[in-house]
Amino acid sequence: MDNAGRLVIPREIRREAGLEPGVPMQVRWHEGVIEIEPQPLAVTLTRTGRLLIASPVTPVRTLTHATVEATRTSLRRRSSQPARQTKRRPVGR
């Protein structure tokens, strides 16, 4: 963390999480742990017949085949790896 309180998220984590510059983030303090995650996309819900359609409030990039395939590959890779146990320790201790 720098003197202004800014954190740098390593490139590999940003890539795996699909984070890009300008993505709004939520930061929380929970049981001694700082949690950072992308802010949920604001949507409006519209009923079309029996379906409920979620549409983004602000324009978003079109989802591409390449993005879908990269996500599927990443999820397959993760599900084939044995679960890792991580220790969560309180910040500042």
Summary of the structure (lengths in Angstrom):
residues: 93
radius of gyration: 17.6
end to end distance: 16.1
largest distance: 54.8
contacts: 124
relative contact order: 0.13
helix: 25%
strand: 26%
